[in-house]
Amino acid sequence: MKIKEGVKELLDEKFHQYNSKGFIDNDPIQIPHLFSRKEDIEIAGFLAATISWGNRKSIITNATKLMALMGNEPFEFVTQHTVKDLKKFDDFVHRTFNGIDCAFFIRSLKNIYTKQQGLEFAFSKGIRSGDVDIKNAIIHFREQFLKPTHQKRSDKHVSNPFKNSSSKRLCMYLRWMVRKDSGGVDFGIWKSINPSLLCLPLDVHTGNVSRKLGLLKRKQDDWKAVEEITNILRQFDPKDPIKYDFALFGIGVSKEI
């Protein structure tokens, strides 16, 4: 594929522009930034990422509501809650994610932390020798997360790259947890996953911008497209390819091209 001249320089410039603490103010990543304890950060981040589709203001409002329902102590609530405690989520709704899904997610997170060494291990255990990205990590996590008894409707809220889903929200969540950057946006608290394995959180903004810049040929925003664009970004920065998410997203939102 022919990449337009000056694209890497443009993306480097926009990365430095958008990868700053000002980015946090209007992004769902502000939710885990409310916390300092590792487990609180990763649980708050996971739940915020799970409902990260649609209007960003609505996402932030509802993610903040979720934290309040857990007494702003997500790890404590997840690991210590009773069946009665889950009733308070009955009326929660964000798009198609409702109280039934919410209660299951909390129960499953309890299982992850009490029986499977936590969220980081649930992802990192899926990485195999020779893996070039985090596809197997996501697939393994999904298998573990969906083990507790639940209604089938909740499955759709944990995307599956094996079925060619772009898994945008999980890729974004992994960026938050794994990347350590000087801009102070991503946390970098997960040391067992190499940032070089991360994949682009592909959505309508990053996909359209990537195509306009000649970085992506595939028309569908699916896992094959994720692999295609991420492989190009690795040519620009093999150690930290997904730093360019800031550039692509920022260009898309601001409609610069």
N, C-alpha and C positions, 0 to 999 in steps of 0.2 A: 504494500500500500504506500502511495506517495503522501508523505506528510508535508503540509504546507511549510514554506520557509519561515523561520522565525518563531515557530510554534513553541519549541522548548523555552526560548527566551521569554515569550509571552507568559507561559504557564509559571515559570520561575518568578517573574515579576508579580503576577497575581497571587501566587502562593504567599509571598511575603506581605502583600497588601491585606489579604483576608485572614491569614493565620495569626491573629492577634486576639487579645482578651476582649476586644470590642465585638468579636464574632459571637461570643457567648451570650450576649444580651438578648439576641433574637433567635436563639437556636435551642432545641430541646436538650442540648448538652448542659445547659444551665442547671438542670434538675440534679444530676449527680454532683455538680459543683457545689451544691448546698451542704455536702457532707465531707468529712475528713477520714473516717474509718474505711478501710479497704472494702469490707463486705457491704457497708452502706452504699458506697460509691457504685459497686458493681451491680447490686440489686436495683438501686434507683435508676442506674443507666439502662439496665436491661428492660425494665418496665416502661421507661420513657421511650426507648428505641422501639419497643413493641407497638406502641400506639402512634409512632411517627409517620403518619400519612394523613394528607389533607392540609388544612390551614395551620400554619405553624403557631399562631396565637392560640388556637383551639387545642393543639397538642400540648403546649406548655401549661395552659389552664387546667386541662384534665390530668396531666402528669402531676402537677402540684396538688390537685385534689386527691390523687392516689396516695401521695406521701402523707398528706394530712390524715387520711383514713387509717394510716398505719402509725399514727402518732409521731410522724417524722422520725421514726426509728425503724427503718425497713428491715434491717437484719434481725433486730430483736423481735419484731412482729412476725416475720416469716418463720423464725425458728421456735417461737413460743406460743403462737396463736392457737385458739381452740376453734371447734366447729362453730360455736356461737359467735365468735369474733368475726367470722367470715360473712355473717348476715349483713353487716354494715355496707358490704359491696353490692348488695342486691340491685340497687338502683343506679349503679355506675354504668355509664355508656360512653364510648367514643367510637363513632362510626359503627362498624359491625362488631366491635369488641365490647362485650357486655359483662354484667355481673357474674354470669356463669363462667365465662372465660377467665375473669379476674380471680375468682375463687380457686379455680383449677390452677392457674399460674402460681398463686401463692402456695397452694398445697405442693405443687411440683417443686417449687424452689426450696421448700422445707426438706423434701426428699433429697434434692441435690446437695444441700448443705449438711444434712445430718447423716447421709449414707454414702455420698459420693465426693466428698472433699471439696465441695464448692463449685462455683461457676467456672473459674479458671481451669480447673482440672477436667471438668465435664467437656470443655472444648479441646484442651491441649492433648488429652488422652487419645483423641481421634487422629492426631497427626502421625503419618507413617513416614518411615525412612524414604527419602526420594521425592516427597511431596513438593510441588512447586507453588502451591497456594493453600488456602484454608478450606477448600471444598470438603475434604474428609473430616476436618474438625467440626464443621457445621453439621454434616450428616450424622456424626457420632453424637454430638450434643442433642440433636433433634430426637434421636432414638432414645436417649436417656431421659430427656425431658418429658416425652409422651408416655412413659411407662406407667405412671399412676393411673388408676381408673378415672375416666373422664368422658364427657360427651364428645362425639366425633366432630362437632362444630368447632371445637377449639383447635383442631389440627391445623386449620388454615392460617392460624396466627403464628405458626412456626414454619417458616418457609423451607423449601427443600431443593437445593441445587441439583440433586440427583434427578429430579423431575424438571430440570432446566429453569427453575425459578431464579431470578436475578438475586434473590435473598438480600435485597437492598438494606433492610433494617438491621439484619444480623451482621452484614459487612460493615455497616456504619458503627454498630455497637463494638465490634472487634477493633475498629480504628480507634474508638475512644479509649478502650482499655489497653491496647498494645502499643500504640504510637506514643513516644515521648518526644515532645517538641519544645523548642525554646519560646514558642508563642504562648504557652500556658493554656492551650485549649484542650488537647488530648492528654490523658492521664499517664499513660505508660506504666501502669501498676502491675500489668501481667508480664512477667519475665520469661515464661515458659513457651511463648510464641514469638517467633522472629518477625519483626515488622516487614521483612522482605516477602513474607508469605501472604500479606494482606491483599484483599481484592477491592476494586473500586465499588463503592455503594452507588450502583447505577440506577438513576431515575430519569424522569422526563427531561430535567434540566441538564444533568451531566451527559445524558445520551445525545440530546440535540446539539449541545455545544461540541461534543466530541466528533460528531458527524460533520459539523460545519468546519471544523479545523482539520478534517481529513484524518482523524485518529481512529475512526470507527466506520466500518463499511456495513456491518450487519444492521438491518432495519429494526428488528425486534429488540426490546430491552429485556433480554433473558440471560441465562448463565453463559451461553456461548458468546454473547456480546461482552459480558463481564470479563471473560478470559481474553478476548480479542483486545479490548482497550487496556486491560491491566498489563498484558504483555508488552504493549507499546510504552506504557508509563515506566515499566521496568528498564527499558532502554535509556530513559531519561535519568532515572535514579534507582539502581538495582537494590539499594539498601532500604530505601524509604519511598517506594513508588506511589503510595496512596496519599502522600502529602499534597498531590495535585488535585485531590478531591476538593480542597478549599478553592483552588483556582477555577476549576470547571464549574463548581456550584456557584461561586461568586459571579462569574461571567454570565451564567445562565439567569440568575435572579435579577441582576442589574441590566440584563438585555444589552450587553456591550457589543455583541456581534449578532 
